[in-house]
């Protein structure tokens, strides 16, 4: 039996990629496509607006307007839109896969509270490789200790609105967790002017924006006489889209709970 799937931001870059893969996968039935209420595509057939798709569902602005209730919504949009979907999904009993970045701590707390009523998988990055990198970065930080300075450099396309990226912050959290510190107490973002020498124990972040870069993340451990770099490069959005679809299938038999990609991919040693 196919999983009934809906995708928000359906005609955007990620939404298009997710729908294209789901449309070719018999494990999924696309029953809904969401766009903002102000979108000129409202009411139009998905197959007419996204080239190559067979699904003939109409684009709408609300989960409640989807004729055949989805089991899971995959959401890669903006924080405000995501929070509206969270509220609507709770009332309808629909699972959520959230890939939206730039979500505040307050909003994250609201999402975790919602997970007491519906199943939610939320991750800053859904690729297999990147989630392995999170684990490797934490292990390296634990073994190298604070004598190695850590800098996190990320690069994304011209259109990305938040910085640092959610994945970069997750990498920083991996380092901070290994060092048993709170990231917000040790993070430093960029440098300009006469800033003085580097403060021991800080974790540096640097964001590059330009062109059509899908996503590059490098964690640099700089010691005396050597340095180590751990890097992930996304060549296409398919890596993230495949992960999102894995997450949707993972949620299919869940009633409630808050999960991340470590759970989906079976990478978590302990919770």
Secondary structure, 3 states (H helix, E strand, C coil): CCEEEEEECCCCHHHHHHHHHHHCCCCEEEEEEECCCCCCCCCCEHHHHCCCCCCCCEEECCHHHCCCCCCEEEECCCHHHHHHHHHHHHHHCCEEEECCCCCCHHHHHHHHHHCCCCEEEECCCCCHHHHHHHHHHHHHHHHHHHHCEEEEEEEECCCCCCCCCHHHHHHHHHHHHHHCCCHHHHEEECCCCCCCCCCCCCEEEEEEECCCCCEEEEEEEECCCCEEEEEEEECCCHHHHHHHHHHHHHHCCCCCEEECHHHHCCCCCCC
